[in-house]
Amino acid sequence: MSKYSAIQISKISQLTAAFCASRFGTRILFLAALLSISPIADAGNIVQICVGDFPPYNSRSLPKYGTVIEISTEAFRRSGYQTRFNFMPWARILKEGEYGQCGILGIWRNPQRDLIFDYSSPIIQQELGFFARRGNLNDLSNMRKLESLSIGMERGSYLPPMLESKLLHFDLASSLHTTLLKLAKERVDIAYGNKAAGLYMINADKNLQNIEWQSPGLEIKETYLAFAKTHKDKELLLQSFNRGLDSMKADGSYKKILKDAGL
């Protein structure tokens, strides 16, 4: 004969069921709390950015990944966003950006790109011009003089209108660094490129110590953050970025970052 009556067994069953339900509810609440602080819940606030390795502006080898990334990170942070920077070759950056997979950091504008992308406010200016060997000064504003010189240049570089003449003689190389090495070894007369990038290489490479920048430069290019026109959040992200950038300029932190980087 059972130790408990049918009524007692019924009450025990009810209490057990209530206890189990209570534990199950507690687990559900616990899991919900975990999800509320997990990266998945914050995924909408993470901005994917594609960027190239181009010191001293942006590079995995630089503190805080370089000036442009430091500015962009802080600008988005002030508007409540986190940033994830994906370093890749420039051709892939343009492709990923065009398909709306990421924003593009450090892009220059041109008519073709304007058909595909919308842009932030300008982030930083880059100066383009010539490098020459020390003591070997030339009047580089004189087109006839330029036509008599061998001009080293990285293959695929943007050219200011002044350098689009078919009478100029360009010696193409795979990189600006290779171009500067050619200049140092007197294999070209002058080298064309980005001022800050070239000076960074000169300061880092003892083989380039006989090279200096030629003032004035030829052109100033402004760089931007861009999102494809097809990107579903482009307007919100660009507005948020611009708001943070304006805040940095207003409180002096933008200028301090540039000054600390020598830009």
Backbone as numpy.savetxt, mean C-alpha at the origin, in Angstrom:
# Nx Ny Nz CAx CAy CAz Cx Cy Cz
-39.21 -55.23 43.32 -40.07 -54.02 43.32 -39.18 -52.77 43.32
-39.53 -51.69 42.52 -38.70 -50.49 42.41 -38.65 -49.75 43.74
-37.47 -49.11 43.98 -37.26 -48.33 45.19 -38.10 -47.06 45.19
-38.48 -46.53 43.95 -39.24 -45.28 43.84 -40.60 -45.56 43.25
-41.55 -44.71 43.65 -42.90 -44.82 43.10 -42.94 -44.22 41.71
-44.01 -44.46 40.97 -44.16 -43.91 39.62 -44.18 -42.40 39.65
-44.80 -41.82 40.68 -44.86 -40.36 40.79 -43.47 -39.78 41.01
-42.68 -40.46 41.88 -41.32 -39.99 42.16 -40.46 -40.07 40.91
-40.60 -41.17 40.18 -39.82 -41.32 38.95 -40.15 -40.23 37.95
-41.43 -39.89 37.86 -41.86 -38.84 36.95 -41.25 -37.49 37.31
-41.23 -37.18 38.62 -40.64 -35.91 39.07 -39.15 -35.86 38.80
-38.46 -37.00 39.04 -37.02 -37.06 38.78 -36.73 -36.81 37.30
-37.54 -37.39 36.42 -37.36 -37.22 34.98 -37.53 -35.76 34.56
-38.54 -35.12 35.17 -38.78 -33.71 34.85 -37.61 -32.83 35.28
-37.09 -33.09 36.49 -35.96 -32.31 36.99 -34.72 -32.52 36.13
-34.49 -33.77 35.72 -33.32 -34.08 34.86 -33.42 -33.36 33.54
-34.61 -33.39 32.95 -34.81 -32.72 31.66 -34.58 -31.21 31.79
-35.08 -30.63 32.88 -34.91 -29.19 33.10 -33.44 -28.83 33.26
-32.70 -29.69 33.98 -31.27 -29.45 34.21 -30.50 -29.50 32.91
-30.81 -30.51 32.09 -30.13 -30.65 30.79 -30.42 -29.46 29.89
-31.71 -29.04 29.91 -32.08 -27.88 29.09 -31.34 -26.64 29.54
-31.20 -26.49 30.87 -30.49 -25.35 31.41 -29.04 -25.35 30.97
-28.38 -26.53 31.02 -26.97 -26.64 30.61 -26.83 -26.36 29.12
-27.79 -26.85 28.35 -27.74 -26.62 26.90 -27.87 -25.13 26.58
-28.79 -24.45 27.32 -28.97 -23.02 27.11 -27.72 -22.24 27.48
-27.07 -22.67 28.57 -25.85 -22.02 29.00 -24.76 -22.15 27.94
-24.67 -23.36 27.35 -23.68 -23.58 26.30 -23.94 -22.70 25.08
-25.23 -22.57 24.72 -25.58 -21.72 23.59 -25.16 -20.28 23.84
-25.44 -19.78 25.06 -25.04 -18.42 25.40 -23.54 -18.25 25.37
-22.81 -19.27 25.84 -21.34 -19.23 25.86 -20.79 -19.17 24.44
-21.35 -20.01 23.56 -20.90 -20.01 22.17 -21.21 -18.68 21.49
-22.37 -18.13 21.80 -22.73 -16.83 21.22 -21.76 -15.74 21.65
-21.35 -15.81 22.93 -20.39 -14.83 23.43 -19.05 -14.96 22.72
-18.64 -16.22 22.48 -17.38 -16.43 21.75 -17.45 -15.86 20.34
-18.55 -16.09 19.66 -18.70 -15.61 18.29 -18.68 -14.09 18.23
-19.20 -13.46 19.28 -19.28 -12.00 19.27 -17.91 -11.36 19.33
-16.87 -12.08 19.79 -15.53 -11.51 19.86 -14.57 -12.19 18.92
-15.07 -13.07 18.09 -14.18 -13.81 17.18 -13.86 -12.98 15.97
-12.74 -13.28 15.24 -12.39 -12.55 14.02 -13.49 -12.64 12.97
-14.25 -13.75 12.94 -15.29 -13.90 11.93 -16.34 -12.81 12.09
-16.68 -12.51 13.34 -17.70 -11.49 13.58 -17.23 -10.11 13.15
-15.89 -9.88 13.17 -15.34 -8.58 12.82 -14.86 -8.54 11.38
-15.15 -9.59 10.60 -14.62 -9.66 9.24 -15.04 -8.48 8.40
-16.23 -7.91 8.65 -16.69 -6.78 7.87 -15.88 -5.53 8.09
-15.11 -5.47 9.18 -14.31 -4.29 9.48 -12.84 -4.46 9.10
-12.50 -5.54 8.43 -11.14 -5.76 7.96 -11.06 -5.40 6.49
-10.21 -4.45 6.15 -10.07 -3.99 4.77 -8.88 -4.68 4.14
-9.12 -5.38 3.05 -8.06 -6.07 2.32 -7.39 -5.08 1.36
-6.06 -4.93 1.50 -5.31 -3.99 0.67 -4.18 -4.73 -0.03
-4.08 -4.55 -1.34 -2.96 -5.09 -2.12 -1.91 -3.99 -2.28
-0.64 -4.37 -2.09 0.42 -3.36 -2.11 1.72 -4.01 -2.59
2.57 -3.20 -3.20 3.85 -3.70 -3.68 4.97 -3.40 -2.71
6.12 -4.03 -2.94 7.31 -3.79 -2.12 8.12 -2.67 -2.78
8.02 -1.47 -2.21 8.63 -0.30 -2.83 9.15 0.65 -1.75
10.30 0.30 -1.15 10.85 1.19 -0.13 11.35 2.49 -0.77
11.29 3.62 -0.04 10.97 3.75 1.39 9.49 3.98 1.68
8.62 3.80 0.69 7.20 4.08 0.89 6.49 2.91 1.56
6.69 1.71 1.05 6.05 0.53 1.62 6.90 -0.70 1.33
7.15 -1.49 2.38 7.97 -2.69 2.22 7.88 -3.54 3.48
7.93 -4.85 3.29 7.93 -5.76 4.44 9.19 -5.62 5.28
10.24 -5.03 4.71 11.51 -4.90 5.42 11.60 -3.62 6.26
10.59 -2.75 6.17 10.62 -1.47 6.87 9.83 -1.51 8.16
10.20 -0.70 9.16 9.40 -0.60 10.38 7.97 -0.17 10.03
7.01 -0.87 10.61 5.59 -0.62 10.37 5.24 -0.72 8.89
6.06 -1.44 8.14 5.86 -1.67 6.70 5.96 -0.41 5.86
6.55 0.65 6.41 6.78 1.85 5.62 5.77 2.96 5.85
6.11 4.14 5.37 5.33 5.35 5.64 3.91 5.27 5.11
3.74 4.84 3.87 2.40 4.84 3.26 1.48 3.87 3.99
2.01 2.73 4.38 1.20 1.75 5.11 0.90 2.24 6.52
1.87 2.88 7.15 1.64 3.42 8.50 0.52 4.47 8.47
0.56 5.35 7.49 -0.48 6.37 7.37 -1.84 5.73 7.09
-1.87 4.77 6.19 -3.13 4.14 5.81 -3.73 3.33 6.96
-2.88 2.63 7.70 -3.35 1.86 8.85 -4.03 2.76 9.87
-3.38 3.89 10.16 -3.92 4.80 11.17 -5.18 5.51 10.66
-5.21 5.87 9.38 -6.39 6.53 8.83 -7.61 5.63 8.93
-7.45 4.35 8.59 -8.57 3.42 8.70 -8.92 3.14 10.16
-7.91 3.05 11.01 -8.17 2.77 12.43 -9.06 3.84 13.05
-8.84 5.09 12.67 -9.62 6.19 13.23 -11.08 6.14 12.78
-11.34 5.39 11.73 -12.72 5.23 11.26 -13.29 3.86 11.62
-12.58 3.12 12.48 -13.11 1.86 12.98 -12.78 0.63 12.16
-11.78 0.72 11.31 -11.42 -0.42 10.47 -10.02 -0.95 10.79
-9.87 -2.25 10.62 -8.56 -2.88 10.63 -8.13 -3.09 9.18
-6.81 -3.21 8.97 -6.30 -3.38 7.61 -5.47 -4.64 7.52
-5.56 -5.29 6.39 -4.73 -6.46 6.10 -4.03 -6.21 4.78
-2.70 -6.10 4.81 -1.92 -5.76 3.63 -1.33 -7.03 3.01
-1.59 -7.19 1.72 -1.10 -8.35 0.98 -0.08 -7.88 -0.05
1.18 -8.24 0.17 2.25 -7.84 -0.74 2.28 -8.79 -1.95
2.42 -8.20 -3.13 2.43 -9.01 -4.36 3.00 -8.17 -5.50
3.36 -8.81 -6.63 3.86 -8.06 -7.80 2.80 -7.11 -8.34
3.27 -6.04 -8.99 2.37 -4.98 -9.41 1.31 -5.47 -10.40
1.70 -6.34 -11.33 0.73 -6.83 -12.31 -0.43 -7.55 -11.62
-0.11 -8.33 -10.59 -1.16 -9.04 -9.85 -1.99 -8.07 -9.02
-1.35 -7.04 -8.48 -2.07 -6.02 -7.71 -3.17 -5.39 -8.56
-2.82 -5.00 -9.77 -3.81 -4.38 -10.66 -4.95 -5.34 -10.98
-4.61 -6.60 -11.20 -5.62 -7.60 -11.53 -6.56 -7.84 -10.35
-5.99 -8.05 -9.15 -6.81 -8.29 -7.96 -7.68 -7.08 -7.65
-7.09 -5.89 -7.81 -7.85 -4.68 -7.53 -8.98 -4.47 -8.52
-8.71 -4.73 -9.80 -9.73 -4.55 -10.82 -10.92 -5.46 -10.60
-10.68 -6.67 -10.08 -11.76 -7.62 -9.81 -12.41 -7.40 -8.45
-11.99 -6.36 -7.74 -12.62 -6.02 -6.47 -12.21 -6.90 -5.31
-11.08 -7.60 -5.45 -10.61 -8.46 -4.38 -9.92 -7.68 -3.27
-9.46 -6.47 -3.57 -8.74 -5.67 -2.58 -8.68 -4.23 -3.06
-8.33 -3.34 -2.14 -7.99 -1.98 -2.52 -6.54 -1.96 -2.96
-6.17 -0.97 -3.75 -4.78 -0.83 -4.21 -4.18 0.39 -3.54
-3.05 0.18 -2.88 -2.38 1.27 -2.16 -1.16 1.74 -2.95
-1.04 3.08 -3.09 0.13 3.64 -3.77 -0.02 3.73 -5.27
-1.23 3.77 -5.77 -1.46 3.80 -7.22 -1.45 5.24 -7.73
-0.97 5.41 -8.96 -1.04 6.69 -9.64 -2.27 6.69 -10.56
-2.79 7.87 -10.80 -3.95 7.97 -11.69 -3.51 8.15 -13.14
-4.31 7.62 -14.06 -4.19 7.92 -15.48 -5.57 7.67 -16.11
-5.80 8.14 -17.33 -7.14 8.03 -17.93 -7.67 6.59 -17.99
-6.81 5.62 -18.26 -7.27 4.23 -18.32 -7.71 3.74 -16.95
-6.93 4.03 -15.93 -7.27 3.59 -14.58 -8.51 4.30 -14.07
-8.71 5.54 -14.49 -9.88 6.29 -14.03 -11.19 5.66 -14.50
-11.14 4.86 -15.54 -12.32 4.15 -16.01 -12.67 2.96 -15.11
-11.69 2.49 -14.34 -11.85 1.27 -13.57 -11.98 1.54 -12.07
-11.26 2.57 -11.58 -11.13 2.76 -10.14 -11.71 4.10 -9.68
-12.09 4.13 -8.38 -12.35 5.36 -7.66 -11.24 5.53 -6.63
-10.92 6.79 -6.29 -9.72 7.07 -5.51 -10.01 7.81 -4.21
-9.06 7.65 -3.29 -9.08 8.42 -2.05 -8.52 9.81 -2.31
-8.45 10.61 -1.26 -7.65 11.83 -1.32 -6.18 11.42 -1.51
-5.35 12.31 -2.07 -3.93 11.97 -2.23 -3.29 11.64 -0.88
-2.44 10.61 -0.88 -1.78 10.19 0.36 -0.40 10.80 0.49
0.38 10.72 -0.58 1.76 11.19 -0.53 2.19 11.56 -1.94
3.18 12.43 -2.06 3.72 12.83 -3.36 5.04 12.13 -3.63
5.24 11.74 -4.88 6.49 11.12 -5.30 7.09 11.95 -6.43
8.38 12.23 -6.31 9.06 13.07 -7.30 9.85 12.21 -8.26
9.74 12.51 -9.55 10.44 11.78 -10.60 11.46 12.69 -11.26
12.59 12.09 -11.66 13.62 12.89 -12.31 14.87 12.08 -12.57
16.02 12.77 -12.57 17.26 12.14 -12.99 18.27 12.02 -11.84
19.10 10.99 -11.95 20.29 10.81 -11.13 21.50 10.89 -12.06
22.61 11.38 -11.53 23.84 11.44 -12.31 25.03 11.15 -11.39
26.19 10.90 -11.99 27.39 10.69 -11.18 27.83 12.03 -10.60
28.37 12.01 -9.41 28.80 13.23 -8.73 29.82 13.98 -9.58
29.63 15.28 -9.67 30.55 16.11 -10.44 30.30 16.09 -11.93
29.35 15.28 -12.37 29.06 15.17 -13.79 27.73 15.86 -14.09
27.71 17.18 -13.89 26.47 17.93 -13.99 26.16 18.26 -15.45
24.90 18.17 -15.80 24.43 18.48 -17.14 23.20 19.36 -17.06
22.95 20.13 -18.11 21.72 20.89 -18.20 20.66 19.94 -18.74
19.98 19.26 -17.83 19.04 18.22 -18.23 17.68 18.77 -18.66
17.52 20.08 -18.62 16.30 20.69 -19.14 16.44 21.00 -20.63
17.64 20.84 -21.15 17.92 21.09 -22.56 17.69 19.81 -23.36
16.67 19.80 -24.22 16.33 18.58 -24.95 17.45 18.12 -25.87
18.16 19.06 -26.48 19.26 18.65 -27.36 20.34 17.93 -26.56
20.59 18.41 -25.36 21.57 17.75 -24.50 21.09 16.37 -24.11
19.83 16.26 -23.76 19.26 14.96 -23.39 19.35 13.96 -24.54
19.13 14.44 -25.75 19.16 13.55 -26.91 20.55 12.97 -27.17
21.56 13.60 -26.60 22.93 13.11 -26.79 23.37 12.14 -25.69
22.50 11.93 -24.71 22.86 11.10 -23.55 22.17 9.74 -23.59
22.81 8.79 -22.95 22.19 7.48 -22.74 21.47 7.52 -21.39
20.16 7.27 -21.41 19.33 7.40 -20.20 18.95 6.02 -19.69
19.43 5.67 -18.51 19.05 4.41 -17.89 17.66 4.51 -17.30
16.87 3.44 -17.42 15.49 3.48 -16.92 15.00 2.06 -16.66
14.19 1.90 -15.62 13.55 0.62 -15.36 12.49 0.35 -16.42
12.49 -0.86 -16.93 11.53 -1.22 -17.97 10.09 -1.05 -17.48
9.26 -0.44 -18.31 7.85 -0.26 -17.96 7.56 0.97 -17.14
8.56 1.81 -16.88 8.35 3.00 -16.07 7.45 4.02 -16.77
6.71 4.76 -15.97 5.95 5.89 -16.47 6.92 6.97 -16.94
6.62 7.64 -18.06 7.44 8.73 -18.56 6.67 10.04 -18.55
7.23 11.10 -18.01 6.60 12.42 -18.14 6.57 12.82 -19.61
5.66 13.71 -19.97 5.56 14.13 -21.38 6.89 14.58 -21.97
7.72 15.20 -21.14 9.02 15.70 -21.63 9.90 14.59 -22.19
9.72 13.35 -21.69 10.60 12.25 -22.08 9.98 11.33 -23.12
8.90 11.75 -23.71 8.23 10.89 -24.69 8.78 11.07 -26.11
9.79 11.89 -26.26 10.39 12.12 -27.57 11.06 10.84 -28.09
10.86 10.55 -29.35 11.47 9.38 -29.98 12.96 9.58 -30.23
13.46 10.79 -30.02 14.87 11.07 -30.24 15.73 10.76 -29.02
15.07 10.44 -27.91 15.82 10.10 -26.69 16.27 8.65 -26.73
17.39 8.38 -26.07 17.98 7.04 -26.08 17.90 6.42 -24.68
17.03 5.41 -24.53 16.84 4.77 -23.24 17.53 3.41 -23.20
18.18 3.17 -22.08 18.79 1.87 -21.81 17.95 1.21 -20.72
17.19 0.17 -21.08 16.22 -0.41 -20.16 16.85 -1.48 -19.28
16.39 -1.53 -18.04 16.87 -2.54 -17.09 15.68 -3.11 -16.32
15.93 -4.17 -15.57 14.85 -4.87 -14.86 14.39 -4.14 -13.61
15.19 -3.19 -13.10 14.84 -2.49 -11.86 15.58 -1.17 -11.79
15.12 -0.30 -10.90 15.81 0.97 -10.67 17.20 0.72 -10.10
17.32 -0.27 -9.23 18.62 -0.56 -8.63 19.64 -0.97 -9.70
19.22 -1.81 -10.64 20.11 -2.20 -11.72 20.49 -1.00 -12.57
19.53 -0.11 -12.81 19.80 1.11 -13.57 20.84 1.97 -12.88
20.73 2.12 -11.56 21.69 2.92 -10.81 23.07 2.28 -10.81
23.13 0.97 -10.77 24.43 0.28 -10.86 25.08 0.55 -12.21
24.29 0.55 -13.27 24.82 0.88 -14.60 25.38 2.30 -14.61
24.67 3.21 -13.98 25.12 4.60 -13.91 26.43 4.70 -13.15
26.51 4.01 -12.01 27.73 4.05 -11.20 28.93 3.51 -11.96
28.70 2.54 -12.84 29.78 1.90 -13.62 29.99 2.58 -14.97
29.33 3.74 -15.17 29.46 4.54 -16.39 28.98 3.81 -17.64
28.00 2.96 -17.47 27.41 2.27 -18.62 26.24 3.06 -19.19
25.73 4.03 -18.45 24.76 5.01 -18.96 25.20 6.38 -18.45
24.71 7.43 -19.09 25.12 8.79 -18.70 24.31 9.33 -17.53
23.01 9.07 -17.52 22.13 9.49 -16.44 21.12 8.38 -16.21
20.40 8.46 -15.10 19.37 7.47 -14.79 18.08 8.19 -14.41
16.97 7.67 -14.91 15.66 8.25 -14.60 14.95 7.37 -13.58
14.29 8.01 -12.59 13.55 7.21 -11.62 12.93 8.05 -10.52
12.45 7.36 -9.50 11.80 7.96 -8.35 12.87 8.47 -7.38
12.76 9.73 -6.98 13.78 10.35 -6.13 13.98 9.61 -4.81
12.91 9.44 -4.03 13.04 8.84 -2.70 13.51 7.39 -2.80
13.00 6.65 -3.79 13.41 5.25 -3.95 14.89 5.17 -4.31
15.33 6.05 -5.22 16.73 6.05 -5.61 17.66 6.44 -4.47
17.29 7.46 -3.72 18.12 7.88 -2.58 18.19 6.80 -1.52
17.09 6.08 -1.33 17.09 4.97 -0.38 18.11 3.91 -0.80
18.15 3.59 -2.10 19.10 2.60 -2.60 20.54 3.10 -2.50
20.73 4.38 -2.79 22.08 4.95 -2.71 22.61 4.88 -1.29
21.76 5.19 -0.32 22.18 5.16 1.09 22.46 3.75 1.58
21.84 2.76 0.93 21.97 1.38 1.39 23.06 0.59 0.67
23.56 1.10 -0.45 24.49 0.33 -1.27 25.79 1.12 -1.47
26.89 0.59 -0.98 28.18 1.28 -1.08 28.65 1.42 -2.52
28.09 0.61 -3.42 28.49 0.69 -4.83 27.83 1.86 -5.56
26.95 2.57 -4.88 26.23 3.67 -5.51 26.60 5.03 -4.93
27.70 5.09 -4.20 28.04 6.33 -3.49 28.50 7.46 -4.40
28.77 7.17 -5.65 29.18 8.23 -6.59 28.01 8.81 -7.37
26.78 8.54 -6.90 25.57 9.00 -7.59 24.83 10.01 -6.72
24.22 10.99 -7.36 23.41 11.97 -6.64 22.19 12.37 -7.46
21.19 12.88 -6.76 19.96 13.35 -7.39 20.20 14.69 -8.07
19.53 14.89 -9.21 19.67 16.13 -9.97 18.42 17.00 -9.79
18.58 18.12 -9.15 17.46 19.06 -8.97 17.46 20.08 -10.10
16.28 20.52 -10.52 14.95 20.12 -10.03 14.47 18.83 -10.69
13.45 18.22 -10.09 12.86 17.03 -10.68 12.01 17.38 -11.89
11.51 16.35 -12.54 10.71 16.55 -13.75 9.21 16.63 -13.49
8.75 15.85 -12.51 7.30 15.79 -12.29 7.01 15.25 -10.89
5.92 15.72 -10.32 5.43 15.21 -9.04 4.19 14.36 -9.31
4.19 13.14 -8.79 3.03 12.26 -8.94 2.41 12.02 -7.56
1.10 12.20 -7.47 0.40 11.92 -6.22 -0.05 10.47 -6.21
0.03 9.84 -5.05 -0.37 8.44 -4.93 -1.65 8.35 -4.10
-2.42 7.29 -4.39 -3.77 7.16 -3.84 -4.03 5.74 -3.34
-5.11 5.63 -2.59 -5.75 4.35 -2.33 -6.91 4.25 -3.31
-7.05 3.12 -4.00 -8.10 2.99 -5.00 -8.89 1.71 -4.80
-10.18 1.78 -5.11 -11.04 0.60 -5.15 -11.74 0.56 -6.50
-11.93 -0.63 -7.02 -12.63 -0.78 -8.29 -14.04 -0.21 -8.16
-14.53 0.37 -9.25 -15.88 0.91 -9.26 -16.93 -0.16 -8.97
-16.57 -1.42 -9.21 -17.49 -2.53 -8.96 -17.44 -3.03 -7.52
-16.49 -2.54 -6.72 -16.37 -2.97 -5.32 -17.60 -2.51 -4.54
-18.27 -3.42 -3.88 -19.55 -3.09 -3.25 -19.45 -2.08 -2.12
-18.30 -1.99 -1.45 -18.16 -1.08 -0.31 -17.26 0.11 -0.61
-16.98 0.38 -1.88 -15.97 1.38 -2.23 -16.28 2.76 -1.65
-17.52 3.20 -1.73 -17.86 4.54 -1.26 -17.66 4.68 0.24
-18.13 3.70 0.99 -18.00 3.74 2.44 -16.52 3.67 2.85
-15.75 2.81 2.21 -14.35 2.65 2.57 -13.54 3.90 2.23
-13.78 4.49 1.08 -13.04 5.69 0.69 -13.43 6.87 1.58
-14.70 7.00 1.90 -15.12 8.07 2.80 -14.49 7.89 4.19
-14.46 6.67 4.67 -13.88 6.38 5.99 -12.39 6.67 5.99
-11.72 6.25 4.93 -10.28 6.50 4.83 -10.00 8.00 4.79
-10.71 8.73 3.97 -10.50 10.17 3.84 -10.76 10.89 5.16
-11.77 10.44 5.88 -12.08 11.05 7.17 -10.92 10.85 8.16
-10.36 9.64 8.18 -9.22 9.38 9.06 -7.99 10.15 8.63
-7.76 10.26 7.32 -6.60 10.99 6.81 -6.72 12.48 7.14
-7.90 13.04 6.99 -8.11 14.45 7.34 -7.85 14.68 8.83
-8.26 13.73 9.65 -8.04 13.83 11.09 -6.55 13.84 11.41
-5.79 13.00 10.72 -4.34 12.94 10.94 -3.65 14.23 10.53
-4.11 14.81 9.42 -3.52 16.08 8.98 -3.87 17.20 9.95
-5.06 17.15 10.51 -5.49 18.20 11.43 -4.72 18.19 12.74
-4.38 17.00 13.25 -3.69 16.93 14.55 -2.17 16.83 14.42
-1.64 16.88 13.20 -0.19 16.89 13.00 0.47 15.53 12.91
-0.28 14.44 13.13 0.34 13.11 13.12 0.77 12.70 11.71
0.04 13.15 10.70 0.42 12.86 9.32 1.78 13.47 9.00
1.95 14.73 9.32 3.20 15.42 9.04 4.35 14.80 9.82
4.10 14.36 11.05 5.14 13.76 11.88 5.64 12.45 11.26
4.73 11.63 10.74 5.12 10.37 10.12 6.03 10.62 8.93
5.67 11.61 8.09 6.50 11.95 6.93 7.87 12.46 7.37
7.88 13.31 8.38 9.14 13.89 8.86 10.05 12.81 9.43
9.49 11.91 10.21 10.30 10.84 10.81 10.91 9.93 9.75
10.22 9.80 8.60 10.71 8.95 7.53 11.62 9.70 6.56
11.82 11.01 6.79 12.65 11.78 5.88 11.99 12.10 4.57
10.65 12.09 4.55 9.91 12.36 3.32 9.18 13.69 3.38
